[in-house]
């Protein structure tokens, strides 16, 4: 078929038509910009893009850092696991290392992507970190609102839709198990404390540092029988997950450490943490203003951890379970004092043994006190404080361990030992006092002579010391027997139902 070039319009006509169309489009665009809001324009463009974009076969799983009030175990596991999948093509990373960390800690920067393969299937992880500001009203009525910084972190896991069941049923459990193994290999015990008072923001933040305390059961100046009982109880607790589930109890354990200052309560806590590789959460009750704060704090603690409340008898004055009396006006409305702190003994009891205490596994709760008799009996019952451990004054066996640890003296027939052990039996001296004396010289003989002088001086001023004359006359038999029984297994009281 022949084409006649005479039918093609001239170039001037084509350019004229193009100019007219361009002018019309510019006129329409100007009118739209003037009369149609930009938000409406963007909405229309998004709708057009949605209907005309190419379809994809990919599915995306969002793994957020927090799940409501609790942490997200999958997020933590993914962060740990993906640190072992670093590729050379990654452009931005955040690294850190603390004193006792095994290797460098690696975290991801904004929008970094990591490829992974499982059973021949390619998966892609992407890290997203959003920062936003919000206003949160503080609970203290005398304080204005404060501006707090809130962060949102999450991973996006992308993969082909046809592998969705495989990812959910096999890949995610695989990541969880691998993360447990990696954590066990790199585990460093951490000490957590509140970053701010719990009542002053809607989010509770625990700050942590590496636990540098070197205490172990081998270095504790404690009766061997007592150590053995505690270790056996800890081992029995950590291996009884199915037992606790079978009998319908929360997987937790409570210990009460009581005794005079300087007897090693804090050292025992550190030894337990180092033995089990459990993190410690040190809770100051003075930072807690109401019962709801305790629930928030409990939900922000990890599994396999130790919650410690030291000096519970004097940290804060707990109102009784009935609460303070409230006055009423003529209309029957109840009025409580403005400065009343809604933190009660009942709230503390529910915290350690109520429904909220079951929100977590493998947790240990430890209270310490210098005066057990000052505590409400409700705190001491079984299910709350399961084992009561009396941290007593130093015993001869404890002294031998201190001499071995501090001075490297292992000979039980050392000339000073007999006199020192005899004085320790008949007076009240703490392990901390003896340890301080042993540290005053690197020479073992000089240090032991100094300890003898210290004990002689203390014996003269100690009203509880039993003199040799009292022993010979028989007047001090009861006191001496009481001191000799101090560190045997009777110092551990198992509270049973």
C-alpha positions as CSV (number, residue, x, y, z in Angstrom):
1,X,0.0,0.0,0.0
2,X,1.5,3.3,-1.1
3,X,1.8,6.1,1.4
4,X,1.2,9.6,0.1
5,X,3.5,12.2,1.8
6,X,1.1,14.9,0.7
7,X,-1.3,13.7,3.4
8,X,1.1,14.4,6.3
9,X,0.4,17.9,7.8
10,X,3.2,20.4,7.6
11,X,5.6,20.8,10.5
12,X,4.2,24.2,11.4
13,X,0.8,22.7,11.9
14,X,2.2,19.9,14.2
15,X,4.2,22.4,16.4
16,X,1.1,24.6,16.6
17,X,-1.0,21.7,17.9
18,X,1.7,20.7,20.4
19,X,1.9,24.3,21.7
20,X,-1.9,24.4,22.1
21,X,-2.0,21.1,24.0
22,X,1.0,22.2,26.2
23,X,-0.7,25.5,27.0
24,X,-4.0,23.6,27.9
25,X,-2.1,21.2,30.2
26,X,-0.3,24.1,31.9
27,X,-3.6,25.9,32.4
28,X,-5.2,22.8,33.9
29,X,-2.2,22.2,36.2
30,X,-2.3,25.9,37.4
31,X,-6.0,25.6,38.1
32,X,-5.4,22.3,40.1
33,X,-2.6,23.9,42.1
34,X,-4.8,26.9,42.9
35,X,-8.1,25.2,43.7
36,X,-7.3,21.6,44.7
37,X,-5.5,21.1,48.0
38,X,-2.1,19.4,47.8
39,X,-3.3,16.6,50.1
40,X,-6.1,15.7,47.7
41,X,-3.7,15.7,44.8
42,X,-1.4,13.4,46.6
43,X,-4.3,11.1,47.5
44,X,-5.4,10.8,43.9
45,X,-1.8,10.1,42.7
46,X,-1.4,7.4,45.3
47,X,-4.6,5.8,44.2
48,X,-3.5,5.8,40.6
49,X,-0.1,4.4,41.6
50,X,-1.8,1.7,43.7
51,X,-4.0,0.4,40.9
52,X,-1.3,0.6,38.1
53,X,1.8,-0.6,40.0
54,X,3.2,-4.0,39.1
55,X,2.0,-6.8,41.4
56,X,4.6,-8.5,43.6
57,X,4.8,-12.0,45.0
58,X,6.7,-10.9,48.1
59,X,5.3,-11.0,51.7
60,X,6.6,-8.9,54.6
61,X,6.7,-9.7,58.3
62,X,7.2,-6.8,60.7
63,X,9.0,-7.7,63.9
64,X,8.7,-4.8,66.4
65,X,10.9,-4.4,69.4
66,X,8.0,-4.2,71.8
67,X,4.7,-6.2,71.9
68,X,2.4,-4.0,73.9
69,X,3.8,-3.7,77.5
70,X,6.3,-6.6,77.0
71,X,9.4,-7.0,75.0
72,X,9.4,-9.1,71.8
73,X,11.6,-12.2,72.0
74,X,11.6,-12.6,68.2
75,X,13.1,-9.1,67.8
76,X,15.9,-9.7,70.3
77,X,16.6,-13.1,68.7
78,X,16.7,-11.6,65.2
79,X,19.1,-8.9,66.3
80,X,21.4,-11.4,67.9
81,X,21.2,-13.9,65.0
82,X,21.7,-11.3,62.2
83,X,24.9,-10.0,63.8
84,X,26.4,-13.3,62.6
85,X,25.3,-12.6,59.0
86,X,27.2,-9.4,58.3
87,X,28.2,-9.2,54.7
88,X,31.0,-7.1,53.1
89,X,28.5,-5.0,51.2
90,X,26.9,-3.5,54.3
91,X,27.6,0.2,54.4
92,X,26.7,1.3,57.9
93,X,27.0,-0.5,61.3
94,X,27.1,0.6,64.9
95,X,29.7,-1.2,67.1
96,X,30.6,-1.1,70.8
97,X,32.6,-3.0,73.3
98,X,32.4,-3.0,77.1
99,X,35.1,-4.2,79.5
100,X,34.0,-7.8,79.9
101,X,32.3,-8.3,76.5
102,X,33.5,-11.2,74.5
103,X,34.2,-9.6,71.1
104,X,32.6,-6.5,69.6
105,X,28.9,-5.8,69.8
106,X,27.4,-5.0,66.4
107,X,24.1,-3.3,65.7
108,X,22.5,-2.1,62.6
109,X,22.1,1.4,61.3
110,X,19.0,2.8,59.7
111,X,17.5,0.8,56.7
112,X,20.3,-1.6,56.4
113,X,19.4,-4.8,54.5
114,X,20.8,-8.3,55.2
115,X,20.2,-11.3,53.0
116,X,19.8,-14.8,54.5
117,X,19.2,-18.2,53.1
118,X,17.3,-21.0,54.7
119,X,16.7,-24.4,53.0
120,X,17.5,-22.8,49.7
121,X,15.1,-20.0,50.1
122,X,16.3,-16.4,50.0
123,X,15.0,-14.0,52.7
124,X,15.8,-10.3,53.2
125,X,15.9,-8.5,56.6
126,X,15.7,-4.7,56.8
127,X,16.2,-2.7,60.0
128,X,14.1,0.4,60.6
129,X,14.7,2.9,63.4
130,X,12.2,5.7,63.9
131,X,12.4,8.5,66.5
132,X,9.4,10.5,67.5
133,X,8.5,13.0,70.2
134,X,5.4,12.8,72.3
135,X,4.1,14.5,75.4
136,X,3.5,12.3,78.4
137,X,1.7,13.5,81.5
138,X,3.6,12.8,84.7
139,X,1.7,11.2,87.6
140,X,2.9,13.8,90.2
141,X,0.1,16.3,90.3
142,X,2.5,19.1,91.3
143,X,4.7,18.7,88.2
144,X,4.0,20.0,84.7
145,X,3.9,17.8,81.6
146,X,7.3,16.7,80.4
147,X,8.6,16.0,76.8
148,X,10.2,12.6,76.5
149,X,11.9,11.0,73.6
150,X,10.3,7.8,72.2
151,X,11.9,5.3,69.8
152,X,10.4,2.7,67.6
153,X,12.7,0.0,66.2
154,X,11.6,-3.0,64.1
155,X,12.8,-5.5,61.5
156,X,11.1,-6.2,58.2
157,X,11.4,-9.7,56.8
158,X,10.7,-10.0,53.1
159,X,10.3,-13.3,51.2
160,X,8.2,-15.0,48.5
161,X,4.6,-15.5,49.5
162,X,4.7,-19.2,48.7
163,X,7.2,-19.8,51.5
164,X,5.1,-18.2,54.2
165,X,4.3,-21.4,56.1
166,X,8.0,-22.5,55.9
167,X,9.1,-19.1,57.4
168,X,6.6,-19.1,60.2
169,X,6.9,-22.8,61.1
170,X,10.6,-23.5,60.6
171,X,12.7,-20.4,59.9
172,X,11.5,-18.2,62.9
173,X,12.0,-21.1,65.4
174,X,15.4,-21.7,63.9
175,X,16.3,-18.1,64.5
176,X,15.1,-18.3,68.1
177,X,17.2,-21.4,68.8
178,X,20.3,-20.0,67.1
179,X,20.0,-16.8,69.1
180,X,20.0,-18.8,72.3
181,X,23.2,-20.6,71.4
182,X,24.9,-17.4,70.4
183,X,23.9,-15.6,73.6
184,X,25.1,-18.5,75.7
185,X,28.5,-18.3,74.0
186,X,28.8,-14.6,74.5
187,X,26.9,-14.2,77.8
188,X,28.1,-11.4,80.0
189,X,26.1,-10.8,83.2
190,X,24.6,-7.3,83.4
191,X,23.4,-5.2,86.2
192,X,20.3,-3.2,85.5
193,X,18.9,-0.2,87.3
194,X,16.1,2.3,86.5
195,X,17.1,5.1,84.2
196,X,14.5,7.3,85.8
197,X,11.6,7.1,88.3
198,X,9.0,4.8,86.9
199,X,6.1,7.2,87.6
200,X,7.4,10.0,85.5
201,X,6.8,8.6,82.1
202,X,4.6,6.1,80.4
203,X,7.6,3.9,79.4
204,X,9.9,2.2,81.9
205,X,13.6,2.2,80.9
206,X,16.2,-0.1,82.5
207,X,19.8,1.0,82.1
208,X,22.5,-1.6,82.3
209,X,26.2,-2.1,82.7
210,X,28.4,-5.2,82.8
211,X,28.5,-6.8,86.2
212,X,32.1,-6.5,87.3
213,X,31.7,-8.3,90.7
214,X,34.1,-11.2,90.8
215,X,32.3,-13.0,93.6
216,X,31.8,-16.8,93.2
217,X,30.8,-19.6,95.5
218,X,34.5,-20.6,95.7
219,X,35.4,-17.2,97.2
220,X,32.5,-16.8,99.6
221,X,33.4,-17.1,103.3
222,X,30.5,-19.4,104.0
223,X,30.0,-22.7,105.5
224,X,30.5,-25.5,102.9
225,X,27.2,-27.2,103.9
226,X,25.3,-23.9,103.3
227,X,27.0,-23.4,99.9
228,X,26.1,-26.9,98.9
229,X,22.5,-26.5,99.8
230,X,22.1,-23.2,97.9
231,X,23.8,-24.6,94.8
232,X,21.7,-27.7,94.8
233,X,18.5,-25.6,95.2
234,X,19.6,-23.4,92.2
235,X,20.4,-26.4,90.0
236,X,17.1,-28.0,90.9
237,X,15.2,-24.7,90.1
238,X,16.7,-24.2,86.6
239,X,16.1,-27.7,85.4
240,X,12.5,-27.9,86.6
241,X,10.6,-26.0,83.8
242,X,8.3,-28.9,83.0
243,X,7.8,-29.6,86.7
244,X,6.6,-26.1,87.5
245,X,4.3,-26.3,84.5
246,X,2.9,-29.6,85.5
247,X,2.1,-28.5,89.1
248,X,0.6,-25.2,87.9
249,X,3.1,-22.8,89.4
250,X,5.0,-19.8,88.0
251,X,8.6,-20.7,87.3
252,X,10.2,-18.5,89.9
253,X,12.1,-18.8,93.2
254,X,12.3,-16.4,96.1
255,X,15.3,-16.1,98.5
256,X,15.5,-14.0,101.7
257,X,19.0,-13.1,102.8
258,X,19.1,-11.8,106.4
259,X,21.8,-11.0,108.8
260,X,23.9,-8.2,110.1
261,X,25.8,-5.8,107.8
262,X,29.1,-7.0,106.4
263,X,28.2,-10.7,106.3
264,X,28.2,-11.1,102.5
265,X,24.6,-10.7,101.3
266,X,25.5,-8.7,98.2
267,X,28.5,-11.0,97.5
268,X,26.1,-14.0,97.6
269,X,23.8,-12.3,95.1
270,X,26.7,-11.7,92.7
271,X,27.9,-15.3,93.2
272,X,24.4,-16.6,92.3
273,X,24.3,-14.3,89.2
274,X,27.8,-15.4,88.1
275,X,26.9,-19.1,88.7
276,X,23.7,-19.1,86.7
277,X,24.7,-16.3,84.2
278,X,21.5,-14.5,85.1
279,X,21.2,-10.7,84.8
280,X,20.5,-8.7,87.9
281,X,17.7,-6.1,88.1
282,X,18.4,-3.8,91.1
283,X,15.1,-2.3,92.2
284,X,15.0,0.8,94.5
285,X,11.6,0.9,96.0
286,X,12.0,4.6,96.7
287,X,11.6,5.1,92.9
288,X,8.2,3.4,93.0
289,X,5.2,5.6,93.7
290,X,2.3,3.3,93.1
291,X,1.4,-0.4,92.6
292,X,1.0,-0.1,88.8
293,X,4.7,1.0,88.6
294,X,5.7,-2.5,89.9
295,X,3.8,-4.2,87.2
296,X,5.5,-2.1,84.5
297,X,8.9,-2.9,86.0
298,X,8.2,-6.6,86.2
299,X,7.1,-6.7,82.5
300,X,10.3,-4.9,81.5
301,X,12.6,-7.5,83.0
302,X,13.9,-10.4,81.0
303,X,13.6,-14.1,81.6
304,X,16.5,-15.8,83.3
305,X,17.1,-12.9,85.6
306,X,17.4,-12.0,89.3
307,X,15.3,-9.2,90.7
308,X,16.9,-7.8,93.9
309,X,15.4,-5.5,96.5
310,X,18.0,-4.7,99.1
311,X,17.3,-3.6,102.7
312,X,13.6,-4.1,102.2
313,X,12.9,-3.3,105.8
314,X,14.2,0.2,105.6
315,X,14.1,1.2,101.9
316,X,10.5,2.4,102.0
317,X,7.7,2.4,104.6
318,X,5.0,0.3,103.2
319,X,1.4,1.1,104.1
320,X,-0.6,-1.9,105.3
321,X,-3.0,-3.7,103.0
322,X,-5.9,-1.8,104.2
323,X,-4.3,1.5,103.3
324,X,-4.5,4.8,105.2
325,X,-7.8,5.9,106.4
326,X,-9.7,8.3,104.2
327,X,-12.0,11.1,105.2
328,X,-15.3,11.8,103.5
329,X,-17.2,15.0,103.0
330,X,-20.9,15.6,103.5
331,X,-21.7,14.2,100.1
332,X,-19.9,10.9,100.8
333,X,-17.0,11.5,98.5
334,X,-13.7,10.0,99.7
335,X,-10.6,12.2,100.1
336,X,-7.1,10.9,100.6
337,X,-4.1,13.1,101.5
338,X,-2.5,14.7,98.5
339,X,0.9,13.3,99.2
340,X,-0.4,9.8,99.7
341,X,1.8,7.3,97.8
342,X,-0.4,4.6,96.3
343,X,2.2,1.9,96.8
344,X,1.1,-0.7,99.3
345,X,2.2,-3.9,100.9
346,X,-0.6,-5.6,99.0
347,X,0.8,-4.4,95.7
348,X,4.2,-5.7,96.6
349,X,2.8,-9.1,97.6
350,X,0.9,-9.3,94.3
351,X,4.1,-8.3,92.5
352,X,6.0,-11.3,93.8
353,X,3.3,-13.9,94.0
354,X,0.2,-12.6,92.2
355,X,-1.0,-13.1,88.6
356,X,1.5,-10.6,87.3
357,X,4.4,-12.7,88.7
358,X,3.6,-15.4,86.1
359,X,4.4,-13.1,83.2
360,X,7.9,-14.5,82.7
361,X,9.9,-17.6,83.2
362,X,13.0,-18.7,85.2
363,X,13.1,-15.6,87.5
364,X,14.6,-15.3,90.9
365,X,13.5,-12.7,93.5
366,X,15.9,-11.9,96.3
367,X,15.1,-9.7,99.3
368,X,17.8,-8.7,101.8
369,X,17.4,-7.3,105.3
370,X,19.4,-6.8,108.4
371,X,16.3,-7.4,110.6
372,X,14.1,-10.2,109.6
373,X,11.7,-9.6,112.5
374,X,10.8,-6.2,111.1
375,X,9.3,-7.7,108.0
376,X,5.6,-8.4,107.6
377,X,5.0,-12.2,107.9
378,X,3.0,-12.1,104.7
379,X,6.3,-11.4,102.8
380,X,7.9,-14.5,104.2
381,X,5.4,-17.2,103.5
382,X,6.1,-20.0,101.0
383,X,5.6,-19.1,97.4
384,X,7.1,-15.7,98.0
385,X,10.3,-16.3,99.9
386,X,10.9,-20.0,99.4
387,X,14.3,-20.2,101.2
388,X,15.5,-18.1,104.1
389,X,19.3,-17.9,104.3
390,X,20.9,-16.6,107.5
391,X,24.1,-14.7,106.6
392,X,25.8,-15.0,110.0
393,X,29.0,-13.8,111.5
394,X,32.3,-15.4,110.5
395,X,33.1,-19.0,111.5
396,X,36.4,-20.8,111.7
397,X,35.8,-22.5,108.3
398,X,35.0,-19.1,106.8
399,X,38.2,-17.7,108.2
400,X,40.3,-20.5,106.6
401,X,38.7,-19.8,103.3
402,X,39.5,-16.1,103.6
403,X,43.1,-16.8,104.6
404,X,43.5,-19.1,101.6
405,X,41.9,-16.6,99.2
406,X,43.6,-13.4,100.5
407,X,46.9,-14.7,101.7
408,X,47.3,-18.0,99.9
409,X,47.8,-19.7,103.3
410,X,46.5,-23.3,103.1
411,X,48.2,-24.7,106.2
412,X,45.6,-25.3,108.9
413,X,48.4,-25.7,111.5
414,X,49.7,-22.1,111.1
415,X,50.8,-20.8,114.5
416,X,48.2,-18.0,114.4
417,X,45.2,-20.1,113.3
418,X,44.4,-21.7,116.7
419,X,44.2,-18.4,118.5
420,X,42.3,-16.7,115.7
421,X,39.8,-19.5,115.4
422,X,39.3,-19.6,119.2
423,X,38.5,-15.9,119.3
424,X,36.2,-16.0,116.3
425,X,34.2,-18.8,118.0
426,X,33.6,-16.6,121.0
427,X,32.8,-13.2,119.4
428,X,30.8,-11.6,116.7
429,X,33.0,-10.5,113.8
430,X,31.9,-10.2,110.2
431,X,33.7,-11.5,107.1
432,X,34.1,-8.0,105.9
433,X,36.0,-6.9,109.0
434,X,38.4,-9.9,108.8
435,X,38.9,-9.4,105.0
436,X,39.9,-5.8,105.6
437,X,42.5,-6.8,108.1
438,X,43.9,-9.4,105.8
439,X,44.3,-6.9,103.0
440,X,46.6,-4.6,105.0
441,X,49.8,-6.5,104.2
442,X,51.1,-8.7,101.4
443,X,53.1,-10.6,104.0
444,X,50.9,-13.4,105.4
445,X,52.5,-13.5,108.8
446,X,52.3,-9.7,109.2
447,X,48.6,-9.7,108.1
448,X,47.7,-12.6,110.5
449,X,49.5,-10.9,113.4
450,X,47.6,-7.7,112.6
451,X,44.3,-9.7,112.6
452,X,45.2,-11.2,116.0
453,X,45.7,-7.7,117.5
454,X,42.4,-6.5,115.9
455,X,40.5,-9.5,117.4
456,X,42.0,-9.0,120.8
457,X,41.1,-5.3,120.8
458,X,37.6,-6.1,119.6
459,X,37.2,-8.8,122.2
460,X,37.8,-6.3,125.0
461,X,35.1,-4.0,123.6
462,X,32.6,-6.6,122.4
463,X,29.8,-7.0,124.9
464,X,28.7,-10.2,123.1
465,X,32.1,-11.9,123.4
466,X,32.3,-15.0,125.6
467,X,35.4,-14.9,127.9
468,X,37.5,-17.9,128.8
469,X,36.5,-17.5,132.4
470,X,32.8,-17.8,131.5
471,X,33.5,-20.9,129.5
472,X,35.5,-22.5,132.4
473,X,32.7,-21.7,134.8
474,X,30.0,-23.0,132.4
475,X,28.2,-19.6,132.3
476,X,28.9,-19.1,128.6
477,X,28.0,-22.6,127.3
478,X,24.7,-21.4,125.8
479,X,26.2,-18.4,124.1
480,X,29.1,-20.5,122.8
481,X,26.9,-23.2,121.4
482,X,24.7,-20.5,119.8
483,X,27.8,-19.1,118.0
484,X,29.1,-22.6,117.0
485,X,25.8,-23.4,115.3
486,X,25.8,-20.2,113.3
487,X,27.0,-21.4,110.0
488,X,25.7,-25.0,109.8
489,X,22.7,-26.1,107.6
490,X,20.3,-24.8,110.2
491,X,21.0,-21.3,108.8
492,X,19.0,-22.3,105.7
493,X,15.3,-22.5,106.3
494,X,13.2,-24.0,103.5
495,X,9.7,-22.6,103.7
496,X,7.2,-25.3,102.7
497,X,3.5,-25.2,102.2
